[in-house]
Amino acid sequence: QVQLVESGGGLVQAGGSLRLSCVVSGRTFSTIGMGWFRQAPGKERDFVASINWSGSTTSYTDSVKGRFTISRDNAKNTVYLRMNSLTPEDTAVYYCAARRYSSNSDYAFEYNYWGQGTQVTVSS
């Protein structure tokens, strides 16, 4: 049973920063691609960032480029999302996702396992 547990969400003022963490258990973490997605109220779940098994390849949606950084620590079975210069438009539930393959992907349907989500709220 693969489990993903996110943490690090919360309430922050515009311009602030947060770091999300996602711990993965039940699968060899160092062999799988990981992603972060978010879902705002009344909207679809959108891609935010992804990273391949080694961390050598990353991808970001345009709206977070230069502000967010995805990284991973394979020794800790953990993927991170560092979020800087947050705006109210970043308010959403953020989900960590894992796929069975070593490469990363920008598409939700290519991920096999999901966390429960962590709320990020940015006040203006």
C-alpha positions as CSV (number, residue, x, y, z in Angstrom):
1,Q,0.0,0.0,0.0
2,V,1.5,3.3,-1.1
3,Q,0.9,6.2,1.1
4,L,1.6,9.9,0.6
5,V,1.3,12.3,3.5
6,E,1.6,16.1,2.8
7,S,2.3,18.7,5.4
8,G,3.4,22.3,5.6
9,G,0.3,24.1,4.4
10,G,-1.2,27.0,6.3
11,L,-2.2,30.7,6.2
12,V,0.3,33.2,5.0
13,Q,0.2,36.8,3.8
14,A,0.8,37.8,0.3
15,G,4.5,37.9,-0.5
16,G,5.2,35.2,2.1
17,S,6.7,31.8,1.7
18,L,5.8,28.2,2.6
19,R,7.5,24.8,2.2
20,L,5.3,21.8,1.6
21,S,6.6,18.3,2.3
22,C,5.3,14.9,1.1
23,V,6.5,11.7,2.7
24,V,6.0,8.5,0.6
25,S,5.9,5.0,2.0
26,G,5.2,1.6,0.5
27,R,7.2,2.0,-2.6
28,T,10.9,2.5,-3.5
29,F,10.8,6.3,-3.5
30,S,14.1,6.8,-5.4
31,T,12.7,5.1,-8.5
32,I,9.5,7.1,-9.1
33,G,8.5,10.5,-10.5
34,M,6.6,12.9,-8.3
35,G,4.4,15.9,-8.8
36,W,2.5,18.6,-7.0
37,F,-1.0,19.7,-8.1
38,R,-3.5,22.1,-6.7
39,Q,-7.2,22.6,-6.7
40,A,-8.9,25.9,-5.9
41,P,-12.6,26.0,-4.9
42,G,-14.8,25.4,-7.8
43,K,-11.9,24.7,-10.2
44,E,-10.2,21.7,-11.6
45,R,-7.1,20.1,-10.2
46,D,-4.1,21.8,-11.9
47,F,-0.5,20.9,-12.4
48,V,2.0,22.9,-10.4
49,A,5.4,21.1,-10.6
50,S,7.0,17.7,-11.2
51,I,10.4,16.1,-10.7
52,N,11.9,12.9,-12.0
53,W,13.4,10.1,-9.9
54,S,16.8,11.6,-9.5
55,G,15.8,15.3,-9.3
56,S,17.7,16.0,-12.5
57,T,14.6,17.0,-14.4
58,T,11.9,19.4,-13.2
59,S,8.9,21.0,-14.8
60,Y,6.6,23.9,-13.7
61,T,3.4,25.5,-14.7
62,D,4.1,29.0,-16.1
63,S,2.4,30.9,-13.2
64,V,4.8,29.5,-10.6
65,K,8.1,29.6,-12.6
66,G,10.7,31.6,-10.7
67,R,8.6,31.5,-7.5
68,F,8.2,27.8,-6.7
69,T,10.9,25.1,-6.4
70,I,10.3,21.4,-6.4
71,S,13.0,19.1,-4.9
72,R,13.4,15.7,-3.4
73,D,15.5,13.9,-0.8
74,N,15.5,10.2,-1.7
75,A,17.2,9.3,1.6
76,K,14.1,10.7,3.4
77,N,11.5,9.5,0.9
78,T,10.3,13.1,0.7
79,V,9.5,15.6,-2.0
80,Y,9.3,19.3,-1.3
81,L,7.6,22.3,-2.8
82,R,9.2,25.6,-1.8
83,M,6.8,28.5,-2.5
84,N,8.0,32.1,-2.5
85,S,6.3,35.4,-3.3
86,L,2.9,33.8,-2.7
87,T,-0.2,35.6,-4.0
88,P,-3.9,35.1,-3.2
89,E,-4.2,33.3,-6.6
90,D,-2.0,30.5,-5.1
91,T,-4.7,29.7,-2.6
92,A,-5.8,26.1,-3.0
93,V,-5.5,22.6,-1.7
94,Y,-2.1,21.2,-2.7
95,Y,-1.8,17.5,-3.5
96,C,1.3,15.4,-3.8
97,A,1.2,12.6,-6.4
98,A,3.4,9.7,-7.3
99,R,3.7,7.6,-10.5
100,R,5.0,4.1,-11.1
101,Y,7.6,5.4,-13.6
102,S,10.9,7.1,-13.0
103,S,10.2,10.1,-15.3
104,N,8.1,13.1,-14.3
105,S,4.8,14.2,-15.9
106,D,2.7,17.3,-16.0
107,Y,-0.6,15.3,-16.4
108,A,-2.7,14.2,-13.4
109,F,-3.9,11.1,-15.2
110,E,-0.3,9.7,-15.4
111,Y,-0.1,9.6,-11.6
112,N,-1.1,6.5,-9.7
113,Y,-1.1,7.6,-6.1
114,W,-2.3,10.7,-4.3
115,G,-2.0,12.3,-0.9
116,Q,-4.9,13.7,1.0
117,G,-4.0,17.3,0.3
118,T,-2.9,20.3,2.4
119,Q,-4.6,23.7,2.4
120,V,-2.6,26.8,1.5
121,T,-4.4,30.1,2.0
122,V,-2.8,33.4,1.0
123,S,-4.3,36.5,2.4
124,S,-4.1,39.9,0.6
